[in-house]
């Protein structure tokens, strides 16, 4: 069990909120970060926040990144996250992009994707996606 602080300080939230002008998307960001940090706490070694992104690291590798734009969030599920996605799966978010290069022959699924979200209505789908990430490696 890892005992790493997985909090984002208020200064970082202020920096991000100056870039993300959509109030609803900012609420979604906080909810997604809180959900991911709580659910994946045992896996996270470090959180690397910047002015426009929050990266989740495990064993020195980014496995999940939330990129902030002016109107929405792009959530990158890196191959190292351990999740598997089917091309046929549908998620109720703005847009999904499967990373073709992450195809895994043994499972017939993809190991990486990007999801665009900005509305509170997207939260159930993004939580379902986050639930695909194993809590241990």
Wavefront OBJ file of the C-alpha trace (Angstrom):
o trace
v 0.000 0.000 0.000
v 1.402 3.371 -1.004
v 1.214 6.188 1.493
v 1.607 9.125 -0.837
v -0.300 12.366 -0.533
v -2.610 12.622 -3.507
v -3.958 16.112 -3.067
v -3.849 19.123 -5.298
v -3.203 22.412 -3.536
v -5.392 25.472 -3.886
v -2.756 27.392 -5.867
v -2.849 24.712 -8.568
v -6.670 24.782 -8.635
v -6.517 28.575 -9.083
v -4.035 28.259 -11.966
v -6.211 25.680 -13.685
v -9.410 27.667 -13.145
v -7.913 30.704 -14.918
v -7.474 28.575 -18.044
v -10.725 26.604 -17.779
v -13.380 29.287 -18.141
v -16.331 26.876 -18.346
v -17.716 26.696 -14.775
v -19.465 23.365 -15.297
v -16.277 21.835 -16.733
v -14.345 23.070 -13.685
v -16.825 21.245 -11.428
v -16.390 18.144 -13.582
v -12.602 18.439 -13.283
v -12.752 18.544 -9.489
v -15.133 15.578 -9.406
v -13.003 13.501 -11.803
v -9.773 14.281 -9.933
v -11.373 13.482 -6.568
v -12.854 10.228 -7.880
v -9.619 9.126 -9.568
v -7.404 9.951 -6.590
v -9.712 8.166 -4.173
v -10.253 5.082 -6.336
v -6.624 4.778 -7.494
v -4.974 5.899 -4.237
v -3.110 2.600 -3.799
v -1.639 2.912 -7.286
v -0.625 6.590 -7.381
v 2.992 7.437 -6.520
v 2.764 11.073 -7.513
v 0.441 13.712 -8.891
v 2.124 16.190 -11.220
v -0.095 19.243 -11.637
v 0.751 22.051 -14.013
v -1.090 25.078 -15.337
v -3.016 23.001 -17.865
v -2.775 19.347 -16.822
v -2.811 16.908 -13.950
v -0.749 13.763 -14.454
v -1.113 10.632 -12.345
v 2.108 8.608 -12.025
v 2.837 5.080 -10.890
v 6.354 3.653 -10.796
v 7.614 6.792 -12.535
v 5.222 6.493 -15.515
v 2.196 8.576 -16.353
v -0.822 6.338 -16.526
v -3.613 8.917 -16.553
v -3.497 12.569 -17.615
v -6.218 15.179 -17.456
v -5.500 18.029 -19.844
v -7.406 21.285 -19.379
v -8.510 23.409 -22.341
v -10.629 26.550 -22.255
v -13.894 24.646 -22.656
v -13.350 21.011 -21.738
v -11.125 18.295 -20.347
v -9.202 15.711 -22.306
v -8.585 12.600 -20.279
v -5.758 10.436 -21.576
v -5.824 6.796 -20.517
v -2.194 5.854 -21.184
v -1.242 2.275 -22.157
v 0.443 1.878 -18.761
v -2.889 2.368 -16.944
v -3.770 -1.294 -17.542
v -7.313 -0.668 -18.776
v -8.670 -2.438 -21.847
v -11.189 -0.800 -24.169
v -13.228 -2.290 -26.976
v -13.695 -0.319 -30.163
v -17.413 -1.131 -29.948
v -17.876 0.306 -26.455
v -19.969 3.439 -26.239
v -19.444 6.054 -23.556
v -21.754 9.023 -22.947
v -19.062 11.712 -23.284
v -18.431 14.394 -25.915
v -15.917 12.347 -27.874
v -13.719 9.269 -27.568
v -10.602 8.453 -29.554
v -9.092 4.971 -29.366
v -5.318 4.889 -29.812
v -4.919 2.505 -32.742
v -1.287 1.765 -31.847
v -2.349 0.393 -28.465
v -4.111 -2.689 -29.871
v -3.407 -5.822 -27.845
v -3.694 -8.982 -29.944
v -4.146 -11.344 -26.988
v -7.303 -9.574 -25.760
v -8.500 -8.052 -29.025
v -8.853 -4.730 -27.185
v -7.066 -1.399 -26.965
v -4.885 -0.304 -24.059
v -5.246 3.464 -24.497
v -7.751 6.143 -25.408
v -8.666 9.790 -24.989
v -12.035 11.061 -23.763
v -13.350 14.629 -23.998
v -15.715 15.735 -21.217
v -17.174 19.014 -19.969
v -20.658 18.369 -18.586
v -21.811 16.897 -15.299
v -23.871 14.445 -17.354
v -20.581 12.914 -18.541
v -19.535 11.930 -14.995
v -21.162 8.456 -14.915
v -19.425 7.495 -18.163
v -16.021 8.839 -17.153
v -16.296 7.052 -13.797
v -17.091 3.839 -15.686
v -13.936 4.400 -17.752
v -11.845 5.097 -14.641
v -13.229 1.913 -13.064
v -11.494 -0.064 -15.831
v -8.088 0.949 -14.441
v -6.780 -1.740 -12.064
v -6.098 -0.429 -8.561
v -2.839 -2.392 -8.432
v -0.252 -3.229 -11.038
l 1 2 3 4 5 6 7 8 9 10 11 12 13 14 15 16 17 18 19 20 21 22 23 24 25 26 27 28 29 30 31 32 33 34 35 36 37 38 39 40 41 42 43 44 45 46 47 48 49 50 51 52 53 54 55 56 57 58 59 60 61 62 63 64 65 66 67 68 69 70 71 72 73 74 75 76 77 78 79 80 81 82 83 84 85 86 87 88 89 90 91 92 93 94 95 96 97 98 99 100 101 102 103 104 105 106 107 108 109 110 111 112 113 114 115 116 117 118 119 120 121 122 123 124 125 126 127 128 129 130 131 132 133 134 135 136 137
